[in-house]
Every structure is written in structure tokens, then in C-alpha cells.
Amino acid sequence: MTTQSVRAPSAGKIARSAIVVIGILGFGKLFSLSEKWIGLDRFGVGVDWDTFAAANQLPEQLYNLIGGGALAFAFIPIFSGVLARGDRDQAWKLASNVLNTIFLAAFLLSAVTFLFAPQIISTLIAPGFARPFLPLRVLQQPFSGDLFVYLARPDLVMQTAALMRILLLSLMIFSISGLCSGILHTHQHFVAPALAPIMYDVGNLLGVAFLARFFGIYGAAIGAVIGAALHLGIQLIALIRLRAQWLPYLNWRDAELRQVIRLMIPRAISLGLANLDLLIAYNIASTLGSGSVAAFNRGWTLMQLPQTLIGTAMGIVIFPTLAVLSANGDLSGKRSAMSGALRFVLIASIPAALMMVVAGRPLVAILEGGAFDPASADRVFAVLQMFALGILTWNLLEIVARSFYADKDMITPLVSAVIETIIFICLALLLTQVLQTAGLALANSLAVGTQVVFLAVILRRRWQGIDEGALLRSVVKACIGAAVMVAAMLAVAPLAERLALPLDRRLLLLLQAGVQLSVGGVVYIGVMVLLRTEEVLQLPRLILARRQMRAAGD
């Protein structure tokens, strides 16, 4: 029997890994922006993108339930424990058993969804699509030709169902790819999983830029399936280099598989409740008029730019470490690692949220053009403003929730998810009366914030503290730095708007937003250095240490 053990990495290695992941994810988000730019230029926030956004919801949520977060959070602690025992052969046997089981489940769910797609769309996801409506601009200009287009358009429910059936192929591919990410993360390999979303965006770009010319909105769906295949392919290359083993093995009586499933079920329910927020949001948005679903979808997607770079990146890196520390019974180590991750998230999220509010409108305006006009940009920015708070709350949840999953506790986060969903439904119904689609974004941000507080209070008792003093100091310093940053960004805004260079309007808006963000970022870092914020002062040393390690390797 061969052996392979996994040890908890040092704080420096965790930080360096986080920097690498953030860098790759940052490039990926910039690349993704080009895909969204072309998609908005072609489809805007009209009916076609409404149907695509709605069609993608169920396949995406099913992946999150069986092949994404639920599987990773249940699999990594068990897989880490087997590797920690030095039993490599059993580890790959477990991985094969889990992969084969999950793929079979994805196939069966896809088959059922394929058959009942129209009923699912009309009753659960977008009931508003079953009640056709004519935009006011069409009624005001009945002889413009738009009226004929709307009358000739296929039924929205059936168009959405057809798109969903195509996207179900990506669900089956992602069910394999998600487990590949978990295996690589356990071995502290973060590059290929971080590059995988970029490959997915390559497929999406192919869909909206090329295939959509021939197949319309269906080209975007085909591109998503191609992207899913590329997402899996780059990770398979990394697994081959890792000498991973796959076995045609399926044993539902295996004790470790059952342990993974036992942990996965409550996590899947938690994710289902959390993702129910989005389904409810799309359900309500579908009744608010044409473009509301797409506006919410675009605002949510843009909010995820900083959320992914901060919370997701740190969560990806810290979770395998917390799992190993939990397996070793190292309470002090867990508390230190979790507190360090939270401080990083706080210091990065607070200024990011305020940057989104101050410079968000120019950033959204960059996407203007074609079918995405200034009125559409205003609707998306209204949603984005309300999601600014969500940058902080979602990022904190990434770390706090993973602390429970590392301890193999899936029940407490499940209870918090129930509370969060109830709060979201109440707030969504209330706030949409005043803020329309933007009210859905604010309701989501506030509900997740309540969930974070609930989990943090329990974790503080269970872990005998969470380094509250250090966390409070980080919050105070971040707020001071962010206040000065906002003042600098507002001061430079008039100067940025006066830039009159012979550039395309989008490039000029990008330059204006870049000036504001650059000034704000420099000012914020400068203030944090003056306040002697340790997390900021460590960055140059971490980068230098990485370069020295590479030089030594050469």
C-alpha cells in the first residue's frame, strides 16, 4: 500500500495561495467581463436574456446541490482524513465511488427535468412568462415593427424549457468537474481549479460571440455546455499530473461513502434553502415587467466580481486547512486560521463595497451599447447598489460557514439557512413594493447578514472565542481607511469626468472608472499602512518570499 499524508500548511503558504488564487480569479473576471459585454451588446436585458437567465437557474442550482458546494464540503473533510492516515489507495477508491454515484444522480435528475421542463418553468421558476405582456414602448409605437416581433415570438415558457434542456448537459459535466476541484484543493493544488472558470467563460464567449449569430439565444446555451467541458478538461490534466486514479467502482454500502452522503444531505438542504432565495427573486422579478429578471441577474453577476475575488478565493484556500486542523483536534490552530481569514475578508470587503457604490455606475455604463441602453444600465446599477452590502455579508459567510463544515457539522448551518430564507422572503415581499427589483438585492444582502451573525455567535461559544479583539480592530481600521478612500474618489470624480480623449465611449468610461478605483485603492492602502494594519504590511513580505522560493527552486 502506498502512502500520502496531508498536513496543514503554514500561514504564509495559505496567504501566498490566496494571492495566487485571487490573481487568477481576477484575470478570469476580466475575461468574463468581455463575454458579458458581448452578450449585453447582442441581447441587452430584454426577453431573450430573460429566458436564458431563467433557464439556467435550475441546472445551476442542481449542480450546487449535488456536484458543487454540497459535495465539496462533505467530501473534502472525509477525503482529507483518509489521506491523513496515509492510505492513498483507499482515498482514490473513495473518490471513484463518490464520483460515480454523483454522476448517476446528476443523470437521473437531468432526465426528469428534461421531461418536465415546461411545467417547472411555468409553475416554479418564471410563472410570469406564462402571462404574456407587451412592453409600453411597443404599445406606444404599434407600427414600428416591434409589435409583429413580439406577436411572432415563440411562447416564452417553451423557449425557456428548450434552453434549460440544453443546459442540463452542463449539469452532468459539472457533476464530475466539481469533485475534481475538491480532490485538487485537498492536495493544496489551487491553480487548475482557479483556471477552470476561465475556461468556462471561453465557452460562453464562443457562444455569445459566434454561435449566437447562427442560433440566437440558443447559441449562448450551446456555448455554456462547451465551457463546462473545458472546465472539466483543464482539471483532468492536473489530476493526471497528480497521478489520480479512477476506478469503475460503485459500492453504496461503503462506510465512507455513506458518511459523505450523510454530511452532504443537510448541506444540500442548506444550499437549497440559500438558492431558494434566487429562485424566489427570479419568480418575483418575472412579475415586475420585461427586463426585470435580466436586470437582477446582471446585478447579481456584477456583485460576484468582488465577492469571488475576496470571499470565494479565501474560502477555497482556507477550507482544506480548517479540515486538516479539525481532524487533528487543533482548536487553537482552527481559531487562528479562521480569524486570519475573516480579517482579510473584512479589510478587503469594506472598501470593495463602497467602491461599488461610488464607481458602480461608470462600470455598468461600460457595458452600454446595442440592446443594452442607458435606461437598462440604470436598472442594473440600482440593483448593484443594493448588492453592495452583500459583498461584505456573502464574503463573511464564505469563511464562517466553512468553519462548521470543517468540523463536519452540517446541521447548524442548515438551521441558519432556514432562518435566512424566512427573513429573505419577508424582506423581499416588503422591499419590492418600494424599490422594485433593487429591493430583491437589498433583501438578499440583509438576510445573509443575519445568517452570518447567527453562525458567528455559535462559533464563538464553541471555539471559545474567535479573536474578537483582532476582528474589531480590523473593522475599525478598514472603516477609517474606507472613509478616506470614498472622500478621495468623490474628489477625483469631477476630474475623471472631464477627460476628453479621442476614445470610444466605453473605453472612456473604463478609463474614468479606472482613475477613480486606482486613486481609491492607493489611498486606502496608504491609510491602512499608516494605521499599521498587519495584514496589509505582510503582503510585500509574502510576495517576496514567493519569489525567493521560486529562485531557490531554479
CORJO-V554995 format. One record per residue. N is the residue number from 1. RES is the residue in one letter. SS is DSSP state (A for helix, B for strand, O for the rest). PSI is psi as a letter, one per 20 degrees, with the letter a starting at -180 (none if undefined). NEAR is the number of other ideal C-beta (glycine too) atoms within 10 Angstrom. Layout:
n=<N & N>
res=<RES & RES>
ss=<SS & SS>
psi=<PSI & PSI>
near=<NEAR & NEAR>
This chain:
n=<1 & 2 & 3 & 4 & 5 & 6 & 7 & 8 & 9 & 10 & 11 & 12 & 13 & 14 & 15 & 16 & 17 & 18 & 19 & 20 & 21 & 22 & 23 & 24 & 25 & 26 & 27 & 28 & 29 & 30 & 31 & 32 & 33 & 34 & 35 & 36 & 37 & 38 & 39 & 40 & 41 & 42 & 43 & 44 & 45 & 46 & 47 & 48 & 49 & 50 & 51 & 52 & 53 & 54 & 55 & 56 & 57 & 58 & 59 & 60 & 61 & 62 & 63 & 64 & 65 & 66 & 67 & 68 & 69 & 70 & 71 & 72 & 73 & 74 & 75 & 76 & 77 & 78 & 79 & 80 & 81 & 82 & 83 & 84 & 85 & 86 & 87 & 88 & 89 & 90 & 91 & 92 & 93 & 94 & 95 & 96 & 97 & 98 & 99 & 100 & 101 & 102 & 103 & 104 & 105 & 106 & 107 & 108 & 109 & 110 & 111 & 112 & 113 & 114 & 115 & 116 & 117 & 118 & 119 & 120 & 121 & 122 & 123 & 124 & 125 & 126 & 127 & 128 & 129 & 130 & 131 & 132 & 133 & 134 & 135 & 136 & 137 & 138 & 139 & 140 & 141 & 142 & 143 & 144 & 145 & 146 & 147 & 148 & 149 & 150 & 151 & 152 & 153 & 154 & 155 & 156 & 157 & 158 & 159 & 160 & 161 & 162 & 163 & 164 & 165 & 166 & 167 & 168 & 169 & 170 & 171 & 172 & 173 & 174 & 175 & 176 & 177 & 178 & 179 & 180 & 181 & 182 & 183 & 184 & 185 & 186 & 187 & 188 & 189 & 190 & 191 & 192 & 193 & 194 & 195 & 196 & 197 & 198 & 199 & 200 & 201 & 202 & 203 & 204 & 205 & 206 & 207 & 208 & 209 & 210 & 211 & 212 & 213 & 214 & 215 & 216 & 217 & 218 & 219 & 220 & 221 & 222 & 223 & 224 & 225 & 226 & 227 & 228 & 229 & 230 & 231 & 232 & 233 & 234 & 235 & 236 & 237 & 238 & 239 & 240 & 241 & 242 & 243 & 244 & 245 & 246 & 247 & 248 & 249 & 250 & 251 & 252 & 253 & 254 & 255 & 256 & 257 & 258 & 259 & 260 & 261 & 262 & 263 & 264 & 265 & 266 & 267 & 268 & 269 & 270 & 271 & 272 & 273 & 274 & 275 & 276 & 277 & 278 & 279 & 280 & 281 & 282 & 283 & 284 & 285 & 286 & 287 & 288 & 289 & 290 & 291 & 292 & 293 & 294 & 295 & 296 & 297 & 298 & 299 & 300 & 301 & 302 & 303 & 304 & 305 & 306 & 307 & 308 & 309 & 310 & 311 & 312 & 313 & 314 & 315 & 316 & 317 & 318 & 319 & 320 & 321 & 322 & 323 & 324 & 325 & 326 & 327 & 328 & 329 & 330 & 331 & 332 & 333 & 334 & 335 & 336 & 337 & 338 & 339 & 340 & 341 & 342 & 343 & 344 & 345 & 346 & 347 & 348 & 349 & 350 & 351 & 352 & 353 & 354 & 355 & 356 & 357 & 358 & 359 & 360 & 361 & 362 & 363 & 364 & 365 & 366 & 367 & 368 & 369 & 370 & 371 & 372 & 373 & 374 & 375 & 376 & 377 & 378 & 379 & 380 & 381 & 382 & 383 & 384 & 385 & 386 & 387 & 388 & 389 & 390 & 391 & 392 & 393 & 394 & 395 & 396 & 397 & 398 & 399 & 400 & 401 & 402 & 403 & 404 & 405 & 406 & 407 & 408 & 409 & 410 & 411 & 412 & 413 & 414 & 415 & 416 & 417 & 418 & 419 & 420 & 421 & 422 & 423 & 424 & 425 & 426 & 427 & 428 & 429 & 430 & 431 & 432 & 433 & 434 & 435 & 436 & 437 & 438 & 439 & 440 & 441 & 442 & 443 & 444 & 445 & 446 & 447 & 448 & 449 & 450 & 451 & 452 & 453 & 454 & 455 & 456 & 457 & 458 & 459 & 460 & 461 & 462 & 463 & 464 & 465 & 466 & 467 & 468 & 469 & 470 & 471 & 472 & 473 & 474 & 475 & 476 & 477 & 478 & 479 & 480 & 481 & 482 & 483 & 484 & 485 & 486 & 487 & 488 & 489 & 490 & 491 & 492 & 493 & 494 & 495 & 496 & 497 & 498 & 499 & 500 & 501 & 502 & 503 & 504 & 505 & 506 & 507 & 508 & 509 & 510 & 511 & 512 & 513 & 514 & 515 & 516 & 517 & 518 & 519 & 520 & 521 & 522 & 523 & 524 & 525 & 526 & 527 & 528 & 529 & 530 & 531 & 532 & 533 & 534 & 535 & 536 & 537 & 538 & 539 & 540 & 541 & 542 & 543 & 544 & 545 & 546 & 547 & 548 & 549 & 550 & 551 & 552 & 553 & 554>
res=<M & T & T & Q & S & V & R & A & P & S & A & G & K & I & A & R & S & A & I & V & V & I & G & I & L & G & F & G & K & L & F & S & L & S & E & K & W & I & G & L & D & R & F & G & V & G & V & D & W & D & T & F & A & A & A & N & Q & L & P & E & Q & L & Y & N & L & I & G & G & G & A & L & A & F & A & F & I & P & I & F & S & G & V & L & A & R & G & D & R & D & Q & A & W & K & L & A & S & N & V & L & N & T & I & F & L & A & A & F & L & L & S & A & V & T & F & L & F & A & P & Q & I & I & S & T & L & I & A & P & G & F & A & R & P & F & L & P & L & R & V & L & Q & Q & P & F & S & G & D & L & F & V & Y & L & A & R & P & D & L & V & M & Q & T & A & A & L & M & R & I & L & L & L & S & L & M & I & F & S & I & S & G & L & C & S & G & I & L & H & T & H & Q & H & F & V & A & P & A & L & A & P & I & M & Y & D & V & G & N & L & L & G & V & A & F & L & A & R & F & F & G & I & Y & G & A & A & I & G & A & V & I & G & A & A & L & H & L & G & I & Q & L & I & A & L & I & R & L & R & A & Q & W & L & P & Y & L & N & W & R & D & A & E & L & R & Q & V & I & R & L & M & I & P & R & A & I & S & L & G & L & A & N & L & D & L & L & I & A & Y & N & I & A & S & T & L & G & S & G & S & V & A & A & F & N & R & G & W & T & L & M & Q & L & P & Q & T & L & I & G & T & A & M & G & I & V & I & F & P & T & L & A & V & L & S & A & N & G & D & L & S & G & K & R & S & A & M & S & G & A & L & R & F & V & L & I & A & S & I & P & A & A & L & M & M & V & V & A & G & R & P & L & V & A & I & L & E & G & G & A & F & D & P & A & S & A & D & R & V & F & A & V & L & Q & M & F & A & L & G & I & L & T & W & N & L & L & E & I & V & A & R & S & F & Y & A & D & K & D & M & I & T & P & L & V & S & A & V & I & E & T & I & I & F & I & C & L & A & L & L & L & T & Q & V & L & Q & T & A & G & L & A & L & A & N & S & L & A & V & G & T & Q & V & V & F & L & A & V & I & L & R & R & R & W & Q & G & I & D & E & G & A & L & L & R & S & V & V & K & A & C & I & G & A & A & V & M & V & A & A & M & L & A & V & A & P & L & A & E & R & L & A & L & P & L & D & R & R & L & L & L & L & L & Q & A & G & V & Q & L & S & V & G & G & V & V & Y & I & G & V & M & V & L & L & R & T & E & E & V & L & Q & L & P & R & L & I & L & A & R & R & Q & M & R & A & A & G & D>
ss=<O & O & O & O & O & O & O & O & O & O & A & A & A & A & A & A & A & A & A & A & A & A & A & A & A & A & A & A & A & A & A & A & A & A & A & A & A & A & A & A & A & A & A & O & O & O & A & A & A & A & A & A & A & A & A & A & A & A & A & A & A & A & A & A & A & A & O & O & A & A & A & A & A & A & A & A & A & A & A & A & A & A & A & A & O & O & O & A & A & A & A & A & A & A & A & A & A & A & A & A & A & A & A & A & A & A & A & A & A & A & A & A & A & A & A & O & A & A & A & A & A & A & A & A & A & O & A & A & A & A & O & O & O & O & O & A & A & A & A & A & O & O & O & O & O & A & A & A & A & A & A & A & O & O & O & A & A & A & A & A & A & A & A & A & A & A & A & A & A & A & A & A & A & A & A & A & A & A & A & A & A & A & A & A & A & A & O & O & O & O & A & A & A & A & A & A & A & A & A & A & A & A & A & A & A & A & A & A & A & A & A & A & A & A & A & O & A & A & A & A & A & A & A & A & A & A & A & A & A & A & A & A & A & A & A & A & A & A & A & A & A & O & O & O & O & O & O & O & O & O & O & O & O & O & A & A & A & A & A & A & A & A & A & A & A & A & A & A & A & A & A & A & A & A & A & A & A & A & A & A & A & A & A & A & A & O & O & O & O & O & O & A & A & A & A & A & A & A & A & A & A & A & A & A & A & A & A & A & A & A & A & A & A & A & A & A & A & A & A & A & A & A & A & A & A & A & A & O & O & O & A & A & A & A & A & A & A & A & A & A & A & A & A & A & A & A & A & A & A & A & A & A & A & A & A & A & A & A & A & A & A & A & A & A & A & O & O & O & B & O & O & B & O & A & A & A & A & A & A & A & A & A & A & A & A & A & A & A & A & A & A & A & A & A & A & A & A & A & A & A & A & A & A & A & A & A & O & O & O & O & A & A & A & A & A & A & A & A & A & A & A & A & A & A & A & A & A & A & A & A & A & A & A & A & A & O & A & A & A & A & A & A & A & A & A & A & A & A & A & A & A & A & A & A & A & A & A & A & A & A & A & A & O & O & O & O & O & A & A & A & A & A & A & A & A & A & A & A & A & A & A & A & A & A & A & A & A & A & A & A & A & A & A & A & A & A & A & O & O & O & O & O & O & O & A & A & A & A & A & A & A & A & A & A & A & A & A & A & A & A & A & A & A & A & A & A & A & A & A & A & O & O & O & A & A & A & A & A & A & A & A & A & A & A & A & A & A & A & A & A & A & A & A & O>
psi=<p & q & q & o & q & p & q & p & r & r & h & g & h & g & g & h & h & g & g & g & g & g & g & g & h & g & h & h & h & g & h & h & h & h & g & h & g & h & g & h & h & g & i & b & l & b & g & g & h & g & h & g & g & g & h & i & g & g & h & g & h & h & g & h & g & h & i & d & g & g & g & g & h & h & g & g & h & g & g & g & g & g & h & h & i & j & n & g & g & h & g & h & g & g & g & g & g & g & g & h & g & h & g & g & g & h & g & g & h & g & g & g & h & g & h & k & g & g & h & g & g & h & h & g & g & m & h & h & h & i & n & q & q & p & q & h & h & g & h & h & m & i & j & i & h & h & g & g & g & h & h & i & p & q & p & h & g & h & g & g & g & g & g & h & h & g & i & h & h & h & g & h & g & h & h & g & h & g & h & g & g & g & g & h & g & h & j & k & o & i & g & g & h & h & h & g & h & g & h & g & h & g & g & g & g & h & g & h & h & g & h & h & h & h & j & b & h & h & h & h & g & g & h & h & g & g & h & h & h & h & g & g & g & h & h & h & g & h & h & g & h & i & l & q & p & p & p & m & p & o & n & i & i & p & h & h & g & h & g & g & g & h & h & h & g & h & h & h & g & g & h & g & g & g & i & h & g & g & g & g & g & h & g & g & h & i & i & j & r & p & i & g & g & h & g & g & g & g & g & g & g & h & h & i & f & h & h & g & h & f & g & g & g & h & g & g & h & h & g & h & g & h & g & g & h & g & h & i & k & n & g & g & g & g & g & g & g & g & g & g & g & h & g & g & g & g & h & h & h & g & h & g & g & h & h & h & g & g & j & h & g & h & g & h & h & h & i & q & q & c & i & n & r & h & h & g & h & g & g & g & h & g & g & h & g & i & i & g & h & h & g & g & g & h & g & h & h & h & g & g & h & h & h & g & h & h & j & k & o & i & g & g & h & g & g & h & h & g & g & g & g & g & g & g & g & g & h & g & h & g & h & h & h & g & j & c & h & h & h & h & g & g & g & g & g & h & g & h & h & h & g & g & g & g & h & h & g & g & h & g & g & h & j & l & q & k & l & h & g & h & g & g & h & g & g & g & g & h & g & g & h & h & g & h & g & g & g & g & g & h & h & i & g & h & h & h & h & i & p & m & q & m & r & q & g & g & h & g & h & g & g & g & h & h & g & g & h & g & g & g & g & g & g & g & h & g & g & h & g & h & j & l & o & h & h & h & h & h & g & h & h & g & g & g & h & g & h & h & g & g & h & h & h & none>
near=<7 & 9 & 10 & 16 & 11 & 22 & 10 & 23 & 17 & 10 & 15 & 14 & 17 & 22 & 24 & 18 & 24 & 21 & 16 & 16 & 22 & 20 & 13 & 21 & 22 & 16 & 13 & 20 & 19 & 12 & 16 & 22 & 18 & 13 & 22 & 20 & 20 & 20 & 26 & 25 & 17 & 21 & 24 & 21 & 27 & 15 & 22 & 22 & 24 & 28 & 29 & 25 & 26 & 29 & 28 & 21 & 25 & 22 & 27 & 18 & 20 & 22 & 25 & 20 & 22 & 23 & 26 & 22 & 23 & 25 & 28 & 23 & 26 & 25 & 27 & 24 & 24 & 23 & 27 & 26 & 20 & 21 & 23 & 18 & 15 & 14 & 18 & 17 & 14 & 15 & 25 & 22 & 19 & 25 & 24 & 19 & 19 & 24 & 24 & 19 & 21 & 22 & 17 & 12 & 15 & 24 & 13 & 10 & 20 & 20 & 11 & 10 & 19 & 13 & 11 & 11 & 22 & 17 & 11 & 19 & 27 & 20 & 13 & 13 & 26 & 26 & 14 & 23 & 24 & 14 & 10 & 12 & 14 & 13 & 15 & 10 & 10 & 18 & 10 & 9 & 11 & 11 & 7 & 11 & 9 & 16 & 15 & 12 & 11 & 14 & 10 & 7 & 13 & 9 & 13 & 23 & 23 & 15 & 23 & 27 & 24 & 18 & 26 & 26 & 18 & 17 & 25 & 23 & 19 & 26 & 24 & 20 & 22 & 27 & 27 & 20 & 26 & 27 & 24 & 23 & 27 & 24 & 25 & 22 & 21 & 24 & 17 & 17 & 18 & 20 & 14 & 20 & 23 & 26 & 20 & 27 & 19 & 20 & 23 & 26 & 24 & 18 & 21 & 25 & 21 & 20 & 25 & 25 & 19 & 13 & 18 & 22 & 10 & 9 & 15 & 14 & 23 & 18 & 19 & 28 & 28 & 20 & 26 & 26 & 19 & 21 & 25 & 27 & 16 & 21 & 27 & 21 & 13 & 19 & 25 & 15 & 11 & 20 & 18 & 9 & 10 & 13 & 10 & 18 & 13 & 13 & 13 & 6 & 15 & 13 & 15 & 9 & 6 & 18 & 9 & 19 & 20 & 12 & 16 & 23 & 17 & 13 & 21 & 24 & 14 & 19 & 24 & 22 & 18 & 29 & 22 & 18 & 19 & 24 & 20 & 17 & 21 & 19 & 17 & 18 & 25 & 24 & 20 & 22 & 27 & 24 & 15 & 17 & 15 & 20 & 22 & 24 & 31 & 28 & 31 & 28 & 24 & 28 & 26 & 22 & 16 & 23 & 26 & 18 & 20 & 23 & 23 & 23 & 21 & 25 & 26 & 19 & 28 & 26 & 23 & 23 & 26 & 25 & 26 & 27 & 27 & 27 & 28 & 27 & 21 & 23 & 20 & 13 & 8 & 15 & 13 & 10 & 17 & 23 & 19 & 15 & 23 & 23 & 20 & 20 & 28 & 25 & 22 & 25 & 27 & 23 & 23 & 24 & 24 & 23 & 27 & 23 & 22 & 21 & 24 & 23 & 17 & 19 & 20 & 21 & 18 & 23 & 23 & 26 & 22 & 20 & 24 & 19 & 18 & 14 & 15 & 26 & 12 & 10 & 10 & 21 & 24 & 13 & 22 & 29 & 23 & 20 & 27 & 26 & 19 & 24 & 27 & 21 & 21 & 27 & 28 & 26 & 23 & 26 & 32 & 23 & 24 & 23 & 27 & 25 & 26 & 25 & 26 & 24 & 24 & 25 & 19 & 17 & 17 & 22 & 12 & 19 & 29 & 19 & 15 & 25 & 25 & 14 & 14 & 27 & 20 & 13 & 18 & 26 & 16 & 12 & 19 & 23 & 13 & 12 & 19 & 21 & 9 & 9 & 17 & 18 & 24 & 23 & 23 & 31 & 27 & 22 & 26 & 29 & 22 & 18 & 23 & 23 & 19 & 17 & 27 & 21 & 12 & 18 & 23 & 18 & 11 & 16 & 21 & 14 & 9 & 15 & 17 & 9 & 12 & 19 & 18 & 11 & 9 & 16 & 15 & 11 & 16 & 23 & 15 & 11 & 23 & 25 & 14 & 16 & 24 & 23 & 15 & 18 & 27 & 18 & 12 & 20 & 25 & 12 & 12 & 17 & 18 & 8 & 12 & 20 & 14 & 8 & 12 & 7 & 9 & 5 & 12 & 10 & 11 & 15 & 11 & 19 & 22 & 17 & 16 & 23 & 22 & 14 & 19 & 24 & 17 & 13 & 18 & 24 & 16 & 12 & 21 & 28 & 16 & 15 & 21 & 24 & 12 & 12 & 15 & 9 & 20 & 14 & 18 & 20 & 12 & 15 & 12 & 9 & 11 & 16 & 13 & 10 & 15 & 17 & 9 & 10 & 13 & 9 & 8 & 7 & 6 & 5>
